[in-house]
Amino acid sequence: MIDKKTAVYRQWFDSLPDNVQDEIVVFIGRLLSGNTSNCKSVGNGISELKINFQKGYRIYYTVLHKDTILLLLAGGSKGGNQKQQQKDIALAVEIRDYLKKQGVI
């Protein structure tokens, strides 16, 4: 499986401190290797990778083309704010729907 990233995801990721980026890269590597122990569906074809590091980070993704592409849609932090997490999930769904409508996925 290979991973692809949306501009929204890249912008969010690039804004994080290096040590957080490093931790996220490790978790994504585990996911790409088939370890889904920290993943769950959040509905609408979107899954969440939960990273229990510092305030808790979340990566929202979908899998395309018969499990060959992991598309990283968006990210966020839990930080005790359930409303923000719901907004991040809604953003991931919106991005996925937009990419579908444009014929990208």
C-alpha distance (Angstrom), angle and dihedral (degrees) to the residues before:
residue distance angle dihedral
M1 . . .
I2 3.78 . .
D3 3.76 127.4 .
K4 3.78 130.2 -130.6
K5 3.76 126.4 -173.0
T6 3.79 132.8 -148.3
A7 3.79 120.2 -132.6
V8 3.81 88.6 -111.0
Y9 3.79 90.6 55.8
R10 3.82 93.2 45.9
Q11 3.80 92.2 49.8
W12 3.81 91.7 50.0
F13 3.82 92.7 45.2
D14 3.82 93.4 47.6
S15 3.81 90.3 53.6
L16 3.82 92.2 60.3
P17 3.81 125.8 94.1
D18 3.81 115.4 -96.9
N19 3.81 94.3 -109.6
V20 3.82 91.0 54.7
Q21 3.81 91.1 46.7
D22 3.81 89.5 51.9
E23 3.80 91.7 52.2
I24 3.80 92.4 48.1
V25 3.81 91.2 50.6
V26 3.82 89.4 54.0
F27 3.82 92.3 51.4
I28 3.81 93.0 46.5
G29 3.80 88.9 50.2
R30 3.79 89.2 54.1
L31 3.79 90.7 49.6
L32 3.81 91.5 49.5
S33 3.81 87.6 52.1
G34 3.80 90.2 55.9
N35 3.80 100.9 -97.1
T36 3.80 104.5 137.8
S37 3.80 96.8 162.5
N38 3.83 92.1 117.7
C39 3.80 95.1 43.7
K40 3.77 134.2 94.6
S41 3.76 137.9 167.6
V42 3.80 115.3 -102.7
G43 3.81 92.9 -173.6
N44 3.78 137.6 -98.6
G45 3.81 92.4 65.4
I46 3.80 92.2 -59.6
S47 3.79 123.7 123.5
E48 3.77 130.8 -165.6
L49 3.79 126.7 -137.1
K50 3.79 107.5 -153.9
I51 3.80 116.6 -149.4
N52 3.78 113.1 -169.0
F53 3.78 97.8 -157.4
Q54 3.80 124.5 124.9
K55 3.80 106.7 -37.8
G56 3.81 93.0 -3.0
Y57 3.78 123.8 -97.1
R58 3.79 130.8 -144.1
I59 3.78 130.0 -156.2
Y60 3.81 117.4 -162.4
Y61 3.78 115.9 -152.6
T62 3.78 146.8 155.7
V63 3.79 130.2 -150.4
L64 3.81 118.4 -127.6
H65 3.78 139.4 -170.9
K66 3.80 100.6 24.1
D67 3.80 96.2 -46.7
T68 3.80 96.6 -48.5
I69 3.80 100.5 109.9
L70 3.77 127.9 47.6
L71 3.81 106.8 -160.3
L72 3.79 111.9 -158.8
L73 3.80 103.9 -151.4
A74 3.79 106.9 175.3
G75 3.78 143.8 -27.2
G76 3.75 141.0 -148.1
S77 3.74 144.8 159.5
K78 3.75 128.2 -101.2
G79 3.78 95.4 -145.5
G80 3.81 91.0 161.4
N81 3.80 91.9 -68.7
Q82 3.81 110.6 121.2
K83 3.82 92.4 176.2
Q84 3.81 91.8 58.0
Q85 3.78 90.7 48.4
Q86 3.82 90.4 53.4
K87 3.82 89.5 49.8
D88 3.82 90.0 51.5
I89 3.81 90.9 51.3
A90 3.81 91.1 48.1
L91 3.81 89.4 50.5
A92 3.82 90.8 52.1
V93 3.81 90.9 51.3
E94 3.81 90.5 47.6
I95 3.81 91.9 50.7
R96 3.81 92.3 47.7
D97 3.81 91.7 48.3
Y98 3.80 91.4 48.3
L99 3.82 91.8 50.5
K100 3.81 89.9 49.5
K101 3.79 91.9 49.4
Q102 3.81 90.3 50.0
G103 3.82 90.6 50.3
V104 3.80 92.7 -118.3
I105 3.80 91.9 122.9
